[in-house]
Each structure stands twice: as structure tokens, then as C-alpha cells.
């Protein structure tokens, strides 16, 4: 209590005498937040950002907590995470338990450690969105946006030796094999979607390298299952300007089953030198083209241009026009 009063005095000292009582009250509330932030080891100084958090209900990220508090509100927990800027342990996400008002601040996000996300009743995981640190952190009255938003269902890693198509479509997840290379699938969400017990509004497919997302495609998920959401008719947005207006010979997760080209969005087959498209996952060596012979499988290729590219550019142009993603993720916006 004395520490809190001391913080209030420090904050109040910066106020002008003519400030209204309502402003003083707002500063007192902020002082309490700052005091708790100090108590968990954050350096002094004013908080300078507010962060958008997205929630995964009945989930918690285990093994990454750097601070723990009890008896705090959800909003206060979010503010504490947003303000924690320790050099070695910045807060990137938090777990919140409603029953005991428990706040756990994590130094990691589910995108980097999907295998650490586990089901836990009464808890929710909140991940900090990047690029949202522009506005001032004004205390409890300035609530971070706690957006239910996207929930990750799948992460498939390139060059890990396990076929992405098989991992995505398999009825059962064989952890010992499939989790090699930090692949991940949320069994609860996948089963519910697969069995028609989940109301999916939108689906997001992201192609990422280890620095973050590079390409995002959004699909209409209404009435979809785990396969038929990935079609041209359902496409809501993509980075490729010509995709909506250009004919395709493949646009499906199954892709070309003969050549093993999955998650395949392709424009034209013209022999190895003439094949062109936007996205392809080559799960294994079943075809004879030089451009689909990486050192390790699977490989995730995509157009870095505004439209389709020749897949042969992998060989002739390097990484100038064709990107090679480190992993692929599937998120859903669902009720």
C-alpha cells in the first residue's frame, strides 16, 4: 500500500495544480498499474504503447511464463503485458484465468511455439499482435482491443520431412512423427471443423518465414470443411492482383495428385519450363522438374510478384520472383 501511495505521489507531482479532479483520479488508477508493473520487475518510466491482443479460449501457453500475478483483471493483465519491456524477457503474450483472476506473462507467442499451446478450461491465451505499438498506454480506462479473431489450427513446416497434405487431412494426429520440425495441429478445432460441429466464418492461410508472415490469403469459411474452403470461389483477398481474373487449372488443397503438388494454385501447364502459378506445396519427389527438387521436402513455393510466376524461375532467377516459405499456417475465425 505504501508503495502504491508513493507511486501516486510521484505521478501526482507532474500534474499542474489547476488540473481537474477527474484527471487526478485517472492518474491514480494509472499509478496502481505502474506500481504493479514495478513489482513484477519492469524498469521505471511511463508506458508508451497499447497493444492489440487476440484470444484463444480454453487454451494456455505453457513453459514460457516470466511473471505471474493473481487477483488482477483481464484488462490490467493486458496492460501489464503491453508495458513490460525488459530487455531479456519482453511480454509477447499472456494467459488469463477467470476463476482466480490469474495473469501469466509470457516471453513467447504461439506462432513460434505452437506445441506449447495446450487445452485448459477456465483459461484463455492472448497473443500480442505485432505493429500495434503506436498509441499511448493510458491505464485501465484505455482498454486494449481483446479481439477473439483468428485461432491457429495448423502449422506445417517446410523441409521437415513430413508431408503437409497428410498432416492436414489425417483423421488422427500422430505426434511422434508429425511434430518433428515443430509442426502443429489443434486437434480440438480440427476435429470440430472436420465433423461439421464448428461454425467457421473465415479461413486464413499464411506463408511465413522465420521473421514473420509474407503472404496471406483470406477465404469465406461459411459452410466449409477442412478441404473445400480452399477454392477460388471462396477467395476474399490475396496479394496477387491477377488471381481473380485469370483462369486456373488447379485451385485446391488436393492439387495434382499425380505429381504430388498440394495446396496448389496454378495457371497453366506448359512442361517444366512453362508451368506457371501462384502457390504450390511439393510434398515429395514425384515429378521430374528441376524446380521441384529441393535439398529437403516438403517445399512451399509462392509468387513474390503481383501475379503468377514461372515455377522455373526458382532455378533461373533464384529468389527474385519465387519465394520459399519456412512454414505454412491455417487460422480460422469461428464461433
C-alpha positions, 0 to 999 in steps of 0.5 A: 500500500505504501508503495502504491501511495508513493507511486501516486505521489510521484505521478501526482507531482507532474500534474499542474495544480489547476488540473481537474479532479477527474484527471487526478483520479485517472492518474491514480488508477494509472499509478496502481498499474505502474506500481504493479508493473514495478513489482513484477520487475519492469524498469521505471518510466511511463508506458508508451504503447497499447497493444492489440491482443487476440484470444484463444479460449480454453487454451494456455501457453505453457513453459514460457511464463516470466511473471505471474500475478493473481487477483488482477483483471483481464484488462490490467493483465493486458496492460501489464503485458503491453508495458513490460519491456525488459530487455531479456524477457519482453511480454509477447503474450499472456494467459488469463484465468477467470476463476482466480483472476490469474495473469501469466506473462509470457516471453513467447507467442504461439506462432513460434511455439505452437506445441506449447499451446495446450487445452485448459478450461477456465483459461484463455491465451492472448497473443500480442499482435505485432505493429500495434505499438503506436498509441499511448498506454493510458491505464485501465480506462484505455482498454486494449482491443481483446479481439477473439479473431483468428485461432491457429489450427495448423502449422506445417513446416517446410523441409521437415520431412513430413508431408503437409497434405497428410498432416492436414487431412489425417483423421488422427494426429500422430505426434511422434512423427508429425511434430518433428520440425515443430509442426502443429495441429489443434486437434480440438478445432480440427476435429470440430471443423472436420465433423461439421460441429464448428461454425467457421466464418473465415479461413486464413492461410499464411506463408511465413518465414522465420521473421514473420508472415509474407503472404496471406490469403483470406477465404469465406469459411461459411459452410466449409470443411477442412478441404473445400474452403480452399477454392477460388470461389471462396477467395476474399483477398490475396496479394496477387492482383491477377488471381481473380481474373485469370483462369486456373487449372488447379485451385485446391488443397488436393492439387495434382495428385499425380505429381504430388503438388498440394495446396496448389494454385496454378495457371497453366501447364506448359512442361517444366519450363512453362508451368506457371502459378501462384502457390504450390506445396511439393510434398515429395519427389514425384515429378521430374522438374528441376524446380521441384527438387529441393535439398529437403521436402516438403517445399512451399513455393509462392509468387513474390510478384503481383501475379503468377510466376514461372515455377522455373524461375526458382532455378533461373532467377533464384529468389527474385520472383519465387519465394520459399516459405519456412512454414505454412499456417491455417487460422480460422475465425469461428464461433 
